[in-house]
């Protein structure tokens, strides 16, 4: 099906309403639709979203490697946010009460107080990203502590501009970039293993890369795709 020249995939799921997602790096379009939705209804839905689809596809094609870092810069209704490698359409819901985030089908619902500023919304989203990463990381670290025979004594998570992670070899502590929540989970595991290996080998020498290749054989592909914005 291709209204307006846009080809798209349909996934029938247990959702209340149709959701549209545009995926990097090539702007692939997927519709999540309730079971039994007529094809003509889906085509009309896509046709009504052509302008939004083309806007986001153009962003991916113009700057695929940086799209995740800038995607939620405005945090306006119908803008794009990322969570674990998936692009979601942002739905801002203004209501009294504590802010919260709910992912429903292909929609990223952010409940905020009426009149909240972009800065306030960004601060809340950043805190939510940190919380999610802190919950996801301990299990991965525990798995790799057993495999590598090392111990991570402390974990820090914060938003960083210049790197995905770092390791203090002497203190055996890790620092991880909360922006990893926007990337595929495979990226998170790669970064964690990379930094944990520095507890064994400080530098990026042949020994380090032999160990990295042993434990994450596909690390070069993962790194390349991360740099291209494909994961």
Backbone bond lengths (Angstrom), bond angles and torsions (degrees), N, CA, C in turn:
res aa  C-N    CA-C-N  psi(-1)  N-CA   C-N-CA  omega(-1)  CA-C   N-CA-C  phi
1 X - - - 1.459 - - 1.526 109.16 -
2 X 1.373 116.52 135.30 1.460 117.23 -176.09 1.529 112.37 -151.32
3 X 1.322 118.37 69.75 1.465 120.18 175.75 1.517 110.42 -65.75
4 X 1.339 115.92 134.88 1.452 118.89 179.61 1.512 112.91 66.17
5 X 1.322 117.80 19.80 1.455 120.61 179.97 1.514 114.14 79.71
6 X 1.314 119.09 6.62 1.466 122.81 -179.77 1.524 109.62 -97.92
7 X 1.300 116.38 117.52 1.463 120.89 175.47 1.530 108.79 -84.93
8 X 1.320 116.40 143.22 1.460 119.19 -178.23 1.521 110.55 -149.97
9 X 1.348 114.36 159.08 1.451 122.27 177.14 1.526 108.36 -102.70
10 X 1.317 116.08 151.52 1.468 120.51 176.51 1.525 109.03 -120.64
11 X 1.304 115.02 130.48 1.465 121.58 176.23 1.536 107.37 -122.73
12 X 1.319 116.31 115.93 1.462 120.21 179.54 1.529 108.90 -82.96
13 X 1.324 115.39 119.19 1.459 121.17 -175.39 1.514 110.07 -136.73
14 X 1.316 115.16 169.16 1.466 121.48 179.91 1.532 109.58 -81.47
15 X 1.338 115.53 72.27 1.466 122.04 178.08 1.522 108.10 -121.07
16 X 1.329 115.95 155.44 1.462 120.33 -178.17 1.519 112.27 -79.97
17 X 1.330 115.68 -30.84 1.464 120.00 -178.66 1.521 108.83 -141.89
18 X 1.317 116.78 161.12 1.462 120.49 -179.78 1.525 110.90 -67.43
19 X 1.345 115.11 141.93 1.456 121.89 177.86 1.519 109.05 -126.75
20 X 1.318 116.07 138.87 1.458 121.75 -178.64 1.518 109.44 -116.03
21 X 1.340 117.04 133.86 1.457 122.11 178.94 1.521 109.26 -132.22
22 X 1.336 116.34 135.55 1.459 122.43 174.66 1.520 107.64 -109.13
23 X 1.338 117.10 123.98 1.454 121.92 -173.99 1.530 112.01 -104.33
24 X 1.347 116.92 140.08 1.450 120.16 171.93 1.531 109.64 -76.29
25 X 1.323 120.99 166.22 1.472 124.00 -1.82 1.520 114.20 -89.92
26 X 1.352 118.29 -8.08 1.457 120.78 -170.85 1.524 113.64 -108.87
27 X 1.328 117.85 8.21 1.449 120.17 176.48 1.513 115.26 77.55
28 X 1.329 117.01 28.44 1.469 120.53 177.76 1.527 109.38 -60.40
29 X 1.341 116.37 137.62 1.465 121.91 -175.90 1.525 109.97 -111.63
30 X 1.325 115.86 130.82 1.466 120.68 177.71 1.528 109.27 -130.22
31 X 1.328 115.16 137.80 1.457 121.76 177.16 1.523 108.88 -111.26
32 X 1.321 116.43 127.57 1.464 121.37 170.20 1.524 106.08 -97.94
33 X 1.339 116.36 120.74 1.462 120.68 -175.22 1.517 110.68 -129.72
34 X 1.335 117.63 147.68 1.470 120.29 176.06 1.529 110.16 -61.26
35 X 1.319 118.29 145.11 1.466 121.20 178.30 1.529 111.15 -53.72
36 X 1.331 115.42 136.64 1.453 120.18 177.33 1.513 114.77 89.12
37 X 1.344 118.09 -0.99 1.463 120.03 178.40 1.529 110.06 -64.02
38 X 1.298 117.36 129.52 1.461 121.46 -177.51 1.529 111.16 -67.51
39 X 1.340 117.35 140.62 1.473 121.09 178.78 1.523 113.47 -53.30
40 X 1.321 117.68 -38.44 1.458 120.46 -179.18 1.532 111.14 -65.52
41 X 1.318 117.38 -36.61 1.472 121.12 176.85 1.521 109.87 -64.16
42 X 1.338 116.24 -40.98 1.465 120.10 179.65 1.522 110.46 -65.73
43 X 1.339 117.13 -42.62 1.468 120.02 179.57 1.529 111.14 -61.75
44 X 1.310 117.11 -41.11 1.465 119.98 178.94 1.525 110.62 -65.33
45 X 1.347 116.51 -38.05 1.465 120.44 178.24 1.532 110.70 -61.89
46 X 1.333 116.29 -46.43 1.464 120.19 178.96 1.530 110.57 -63.31
47 X 1.321 116.60 -42.98 1.465 119.95 179.71 1.521 111.70 -58.95
48 X 1.334 116.81 -33.84 1.469 120.32 -179.54 1.532 112.04 -73.82
49 X 1.349 115.97 -14.66 1.467 120.80 -177.22 1.527 112.81 -108.69
50 X 1.345 117.34 10.67 1.466 120.49 -174.80 1.519 112.23 -54.97
51 X 1.327 117.44 -45.80 1.468 120.65 -177.84 1.529 110.97 -61.48
52 X 1.325 116.93 -43.86 1.480 121.10 179.00 1.521 110.45 -64.77
53 X 1.330 117.47 -41.67 1.470 121.81 -179.78 1.525 110.16 -61.36
54 X 1.329 116.99 -49.99 1.457 120.65 -176.70 1.521 111.78 -64.38
55 X 1.321 116.76 -35.72 1.466 120.11 178.57 1.518 110.93 -61.50
56 X 1.330 116.65 -43.98 1.455 120.03 -177.42 1.524 111.98 -77.74
57 X 1.292 118.69 -33.34 1.463 120.67 176.08 1.521 109.91 -64.00
58 X 1.326 117.15 -38.57 1.457 121.11 179.83 1.528 110.77 -64.15
59 X 1.329 116.43 -37.90 1.467 119.88 177.50 1.522 110.49 -61.24
60 X 1.335 116.98 -44.86 1.455 120.61 -178.59 1.523 110.80 -61.92
61 X 1.319 116.60 -45.04 1.452 120.73 -175.96 1.519 111.98 -69.96
62 X 1.331 117.38 -33.46 1.458 120.52 -178.80 1.518 113.18 -75.72
63 X 1.334 117.18 -34.57 1.466 119.17 -175.69 1.513 110.38 -152.78
64 X 1.325 119.07 68.28 1.460 120.77 -174.15 1.513 114.28 -64.11
65 X 1.319 118.98 -33.89 1.462 120.87 -174.32 1.519 112.66 -71.57
66 X 1.353 116.56 -24.42 1.464 119.15 -173.96 1.523 112.45 -109.95
67 X 1.349 116.89 5.01 1.454 119.41 -170.64 1.517 112.76 -63.42
68 X 1.331 118.78 -37.59 1.468 120.05 -177.14 1.519 111.68 -68.86
69 X 1.326 116.53 -36.16 1.464 118.84 -176.99 1.520 111.88 -70.69
70 X 1.350 117.03 -24.97 1.458 120.06 -176.98 1.525 113.38 -107.70
71 X 1.327 116.28 -7.85 1.465 119.73 -171.10 1.514 112.52 -59.14
72 X 1.322 117.72 -40.45 1.458 119.17 -175.14 1.523 111.89 -102.57
73 X 1.357 116.22 26.49 1.458 119.33 -177.29 1.528 111.97 -62.96
74 X 1.338 117.18 -35.02 1.455 119.18 -177.22 1.527 112.50 -91.10
75 X 1.334 116.87 -31.78 1.462 122.68 -175.57 1.525 111.27 51.39
76 X 1.330 115.15 43.13 1.458 120.56 175.36 1.522 109.15 -93.69
77 X 1.307 115.96 160.66 1.451 120.67 177.15 1.530 110.07 -57.72
78 X 1.327 116.27 133.75 1.467 124.84 179.59 1.526 113.70 75.71
79 X 1.345 118.57 5.47 1.456 119.40 171.73 1.530 108.08 -75.44
80 X 1.318 117.25 178.33 1.464 121.51 -174.78 1.522 110.91 -109.01
81 X 1.321 116.06 134.64 1.464 121.72 171.91 1.529 108.05 -126.05
82 X 1.322 115.79 158.52 1.461 121.11 -177.37 1.518 111.02 -117.23
83 X 1.319 114.63 144.20 1.460 120.91 176.63 1.530 108.02 -149.07
84 X 1.327 115.39 118.14 1.476 122.69 -178.26 1.532 112.49 48.82
85 X 1.326 115.61 46.53 1.454 121.02 172.88 1.506 115.81 83.89
86 X 1.326 117.61 -0.41 1.453 121.19 -178.54 1.523 110.19 -110.70
87 X 1.329 115.76 137.29 1.463 121.37 177.00 1.526 109.39 -86.88
88 X 1.326 115.72 133.25 1.457 121.07 179.45 1.527 110.16 -125.69
89 X 1.319 115.27 148.12 1.455 120.14 171.92 1.525 108.29 -81.88
90 X 1.318 115.78 129.29 1.464 121.06 -177.73 1.526 110.68 -82.13
91 X 1.316 115.46 129.61 1.462 121.31 173.55 1.516 107.91 -118.34
92 X 1.319 116.15 112.61 1.464 121.35 178.86 1.520 109.16 -88.32
93 X 1.314 115.26 126.86 1.460 121.04 -179.74 1.527 107.73 -121.02
94 X 1.326 116.09 110.97 1.460 120.41 -179.15 1.523 109.77 -88.07
95 X 1.314 115.56 122.24 1.462 120.93 179.18 1.518 108.88 -160.01
96 X 1.325 116.84 154.56 1.454 120.81 178.33 1.528 109.31 -72.13
97 X 1.319 115.50 155.12 1.458 120.71 -178.18 1.510 111.34 114.24
98 X 1.310 115.73 -178.26 1.457 120.68 -177.57 1.525 110.66 -71.39
99 X 1.336 117.59 138.36 1.463 120.43 176.18 1.532 110.16 -61.37
100 X 1.313 116.04 147.39 1.460 120.42 176.73 1.517 109.87 -155.48
101 X 1.327 115.43 161.58 1.458 121.86 178.98 1.517 108.45 -123.84
102 X 1.327 115.89 132.61 1.458 122.32 176.98 1.525 108.10 -130.88
103 X 1.327 117.15 129.31 1.455 121.01 175.48 1.518 107.76 -100.24
104 X 1.319 114.95 118.63 1.463 121.51 -174.97 1.522 108.29 -127.58
105 X 1.351 116.38 105.81 1.453 119.44 -176.65 1.514 110.17 63.09
106 X 1.311 117.13 -124.58 1.463 120.84 179.89 1.504 113.05 -97.90
107 X 1.323 117.66 15.99 1.461 121.27 -176.69 1.529 111.02 -115.73
108 X 1.317 115.96 138.17 1.456 124.22 179.11 1.529 106.39 -105.30
109 X 1.328 116.65 100.32 1.461 121.54 -174.45 1.531 110.60 -92.70
110 X 1.321 115.63 119.03 1.458 121.22 177.96 1.521 109.12 -111.03
111 X 1.319 115.93 112.35 1.455 121.48 177.96 1.537 108.31 -88.06
112 X 1.331 115.88 120.43 1.468 120.73 -177.39 1.517 109.26 -132.11
113 X 1.313 115.72 161.37 1.466 119.85 178.12 1.522 110.11 -72.34
114 X 1.321 117.67 146.88 1.467 120.97 179.76 1.531 111.49 -56.01
115 X 1.332 115.58 134.44 1.454 120.58 177.28 1.519 115.09 78.89
116 X 1.327 118.39 7.74 1.465 120.22 -179.48 1.525 110.34 -64.31
117 X 1.320 116.72 143.45 1.463 121.43 -177.69 1.525 111.02 -80.40
118 X 1.340 115.82 164.26 1.464 120.36 176.72 1.526 110.19 -59.74
119 X 1.347 117.61 -39.49 1.456 121.44 -179.69 1.529 111.13 -62.59
120 X 1.337 116.00 -40.28 1.466 120.13 178.96 1.521 110.73 -65.40
121 X 1.338 116.27 -41.80 1.458 120.16 178.73 1.528 111.17 -64.42
122 X 1.332 115.61 -41.51 1.459 120.00 179.78 1.526 110.88 -63.86
123 X 1.321 116.59 -42.19 1.458 120.83 178.82 1.529 110.86 -61.21
124 X 1.327 116.37 -41.87 1.454 120.41 178.77 1.528 110.84 -65.63
125 X 1.340 117.16 -43.24 1.462 120.35 179.40 1.522 110.93 -63.97
126 X 1.324 117.53 -41.78 1.468 120.81 178.91 1.530 110.82 -61.79
127 X 1.325 117.00 -41.69 1.471 120.71 178.20 1.524 110.26 -64.32
128 X 1.321 116.24 -39.55 1.473 120.52 178.93 1.524 110.56 -64.60
129 X 1.333 116.67 -42.42 1.471 120.54 177.05 1.535 110.77 -59.99
130 X 1.332 116.29 -44.70 1.470 119.69 179.82 1.522 110.80 -61.92
131 X 1.316 116.74 -42.95 1.465 121.42 -179.82 1.531 110.17 -60.54
132 X 1.331 116.87 -47.18 1.457 120.86 -178.84 1.526 110.62 -61.96
133 X 1.333 116.83 -42.87 1.466 119.43 -179.24 1.528 111.41 -66.01
134 X 1.332 116.26 -41.46 1.460 119.70 178.97 1.526 111.76 -61.69
135 X 1.313 116.45 -31.61 1.460 120.28 178.31 1.528 111.42 -76.06
136 X 1.330 117.35 -31.90 1.464 121.44 -175.17 1.520 113.45 -82.55
137 X 1.323 117.09 -29.82 1.464 120.68 -169.37 1.530 115.25 -74.64
138 X 1.339 121.09 -42.77 1.472 120.07 -173.76 1.525 114.21 -53.51
139 X 1.318 118.20 -40.44 1.460 119.98 -179.86 1.517 112.08 -64.88
140 X 1.331 117.07 -37.48 1.464 121.30 178.64 1.521 109.90 -68.85
141 X 1.320 116.78 -43.39 1.467 120.39 178.56 1.524 110.33 -61.10
142 X 1.318 116.62 -45.62 1.472 120.21 -179.16 1.532 110.99 -59.18
143 X 1.321 116.48 -42.51 1.472 120.24 178.78 1.521 111.41 -60.15
144 X 1.340 116.06 -44.28 1.464 119.43 -175.62 1.530 112.83 -82.13
145 X 1.321 117.60 -22.37 1.475 118.76 171.68 1.525 109.94 -59.89
146 X 1.325 115.86 -43.33 1.480 119.90 179.64 1.520 111.39 -66.00
147 X 1.322 116.97 -38.94 1.464 120.38 -177.58 1.521 112.93 -74.72
148 X 1.331 116.18 -37.40 1.466 119.96 -175.48 1.519 113.06 -93.44
149 X 1.327 117.22 -15.65 1.456 120.05 -178.61 1.513 113.49 71.95
150 X 1.357 116.15 32.13 1.465 120.79 178.08 1.525 109.04 -125.86
151 X 1.326 115.21 169.62 1.458 120.27 179.06 1.517 109.84 -128.00
152 X 1.310 116.43 131.97 1.461 121.51 172.22 1.523 106.94 -96.06
153 X 1.317 115.81 117.16 1.457 119.76 -173.50 1.530 113.29 -87.62
154 X 1.322 117.15 -22.61 1.461 119.18 179.46 1.527 109.07 -156.28
155 X 1.328 115.72 145.86 1.454 122.22 178.74 1.523 109.50 -123.17
156 X 1.330 116.15 134.26 1.453 122.45 174.72 1.527 108.30 -121.66
157 X 1.318 116.04 136.93 1.466 120.96 177.52 1.520 108.33 -126.28
158 X 1.316 116.44 126.31 1.463 120.65 177.17 1.523 109.24 -157.07
159 X 1.295 115.57 163.69 1.460 120.99 178.20 1.521 109.17 -78.03
160 X 1.331 116.43 124.07 1.460 121.35 -177.08 1.524 110.02 -123.97
161 X 1.314 115.99 149.08 1.454 121.32 -177.46 1.526 113.61 -91.12
162 X 1.321 117.38 -33.65 1.464 119.26 -165.52 1.525 115.94 -111.37
163 X 1.322 119.06 -9.08 1.462 118.96 -178.60 1.525 110.28 -153.13
164 X 1.328 115.42 161.16 1.464 121.48 178.25 1.524 112.11 -84.93
165 X 1.328 116.65 -26.77 1.460 119.63 -179.47 1.512 110.91 -170.85
166 X 1.317 115.71 167.77 1.460 121.40 176.13 1.520 108.94 -152.25
167 X 1.332 114.82 163.06 1.463 120.49 -178.11 1.516 110.13 -135.20
168 X 1.318 116.44 133.41 1.467 121.61 169.41 1.525 106.30 -95.99
169 X 1.338 115.99 103.72 1.468 120.94 -173.03 1.522 112.36 -61.30
170 X 1.347 116.76 -42.55 1.460 119.63 -176.66 1.532 111.94 -67.54
171 X 1.337 115.91 -43.91 1.466 119.60 -178.49 1.524 112.71 -85.98
172 X 1.345 115.96 -9.94 1.471 122.43 -179.52 1.535 111.15 56.25
173 X 1.348 114.25 49.04 1.460 120.74 178.30 1.522 109.72 -117.68
174 X 1.314 115.40 149.94 1.460 121.56 178.09 1.517 109.80 -116.18
175 X 1.327 115.42 144.57 1.455 122.54 169.78 1.519 107.63 -120.70
176 X 1.324 116.90 128.20 1.451 121.27 -178.89 1.524 110.70 -122.75
177 X 1.311 114.85 144.31 1.452 122.34 179.75 1.526 109.44 -79.60
178 X 1.319 117.08 123.34 1.467 120.60 -178.86 1.526 112.26 -63.19
179 X 1.343 117.54 -17.25 1.465 121.44 177.90 1.528 111.87 -67.70
180 X 1.333 117.41 -12.36 1.465 120.56 175.89 1.525 112.03 -60.72
181 X 1.331 117.14 -21.86 1.459 120.71 178.53 1.527 110.81 -62.94
182 X 1.320 117.33 -23.72 1.461 120.40 178.60 1.526 111.62 -76.69
183 X 1.320 116.83 -18.67 1.460 121.31 -174.15 1.522 111.63 -94.85
184 X 1.323 115.48 167.27 1.459 121.20 176.26 1.528 109.99 -59.44
185 X 1.334 119.07 145.24 1.473 121.27 178.59 1.521 113.69 -54.90
186 X 1.339 117.63 -28.37 1.466 119.64 179.22 1.525 110.47 -63.60
187 X 1.330 117.36 -29.69 1.466 120.93 177.52 1.521 110.72 -67.72
188 X 1.320 116.28 -41.89 1.465 120.56 179.23 1.515 110.63 -60.29
189 X 1.323 117.40 -46.95 1.465 120.17 -178.68 1.529 110.90 -63.93
190 X 1.328 116.99 -40.90 1.462 120.34 177.95 1.526 111.12 -59.53
191 X 1.327 117.20 -46.21 1.466 120.61 -178.71 1.524 110.58 -64.67
192 X 1.324 117.38 -42.26 1.467 120.75 179.94 1.526 111.04 -61.55
193 X 1.321 116.89 -47.48 1.475 120.15 -179.34 1.526 109.86 -64.02
194 X 1.317 116.62 -43.11 1.468 120.65 178.17 1.532 110.67 -54.35
195 X 1.335 116.10 -49.55 1.464 119.16 -177.36 1.530 111.81 -70.83
196 X 1.309 118.04 -36.72 1.463 119.60 179.09 1.523 111.52 -65.29
197 X 1.317 117.18 -33.07 1.466 119.85 178.44 1.527 112.21 -65.00
198 X 1.342 116.02 -22.09 1.465 118.74 177.41 1.533 111.64 -70.82
199 X 1.308 117.99 -16.78 1.468 119.90 173.26 1.529 109.25 -67.31
200 X 1.325 115.21 -30.31 1.475 120.81 178.15 1.521 110.80 -86.93
201 X 1.330 116.21 -45.15 1.467 121.59 -176.93 1.523 109.28 -132.38
202 X 1.330 116.29 114.11 1.459 121.19 -173.15 1.533 112.64 -62.57
203 X 1.330 116.72 -47.06 1.462 120.54 -171.34 1.519 114.33 -92.94
204 X 1.334 114.82 171.10 1.458 121.75 174.83 1.534 108.50 -93.09
205 X 1.316 115.44 70.67 1.455 120.46 -179.06 1.528 110.11 -107.92
206 X 1.316 116.43 -173.80 1.463 120.18 -177.39 1.524 111.91 -61.61
207 X 1.320 116.84 -38.77 1.466 119.46 179.62 1.527 110.45 -62.58
208 X 1.331 115.69 -43.37 1.458 119.74 -179.84 1.523 110.63 -59.51
209 X 1.334 116.96 -48.94 1.462 119.70 -176.88 1.523 112.61 -70.48
210 X 1.325 118.15 -27.27 1.471 120.21 173.45 1.526 109.97 -64.67
211 X 1.330 116.42 -43.51 1.470 120.04 178.55 1.529 110.91 -65.85
212 X 1.334 116.33 -42.04 1.461 120.04 -179.49 1.531 110.48 -63.02
213 X 1.336 116.18 -41.87 1.469 120.31 179.59 1.522 111.36 -67.74
214 X 1.310 116.37 -31.53 1.461 120.28 178.70 1.534 110.87 -66.95
215 X 1.335 115.60 -44.20 1.461 119.83 -173.45 1.537 113.50 -90.93
216 X 1.339 117.23 -31.24 1.472 121.62 176.84 1.533 106.72 -129.16
217 X 1.336 118.20 77.73 1.473 120.80 -174.86 1.526 113.56 -55.98
218 X 1.321 117.76 -29.76 1.466 121.10 -176.30 1.528 112.62 -95.11
219 X 1.340 118.33 19.75 1.457 120.67 -172.95 1.531 113.35 -60.24
220 X 1.329 118.16 -34.83 1.466 120.14 -179.80 1.523 111.02 -64.71
221 X 1.320 115.85 -40.75 1.462 120.13 178.72 1.522 110.60 -66.34
222 X 1.344 115.89 -42.53 1.467 119.99 179.02 1.524 110.20 -61.27
223 X 1.326 116.96 -46.89 1.468 120.56 -179.07 1.525 111.47 -62.10
224 X 1.329 116.02 -42.54 1.460 120.16 -179.57 1.531 110.54 -63.35
225 X 1.328 115.96 -43.50 1.465 119.05 -179.45 1.521 111.65 -69.18
226 X 1.328 117.45 -34.11 1.462 120.16 175.05 1.535 110.46 -61.70
227 X 1.329 115.89 -45.20 1.463 120.56 -179.02 1.527 111.88 -65.32
228 X 1.325 115.83 -30.03 1.465 120.11 179.41 1.523 112.76 -85.77
229 X 1.325 116.92 -8.04 1.442 120.58 -177.97 1.515 113.49 79.64
230 X 1.338 117.01 22.20 1.456 121.16 -176.98 1.520 112.77 -93.70
231 X 1.331 118.16 -10.25 1.459 121.83 178.45 1.529 108.99 -127.29
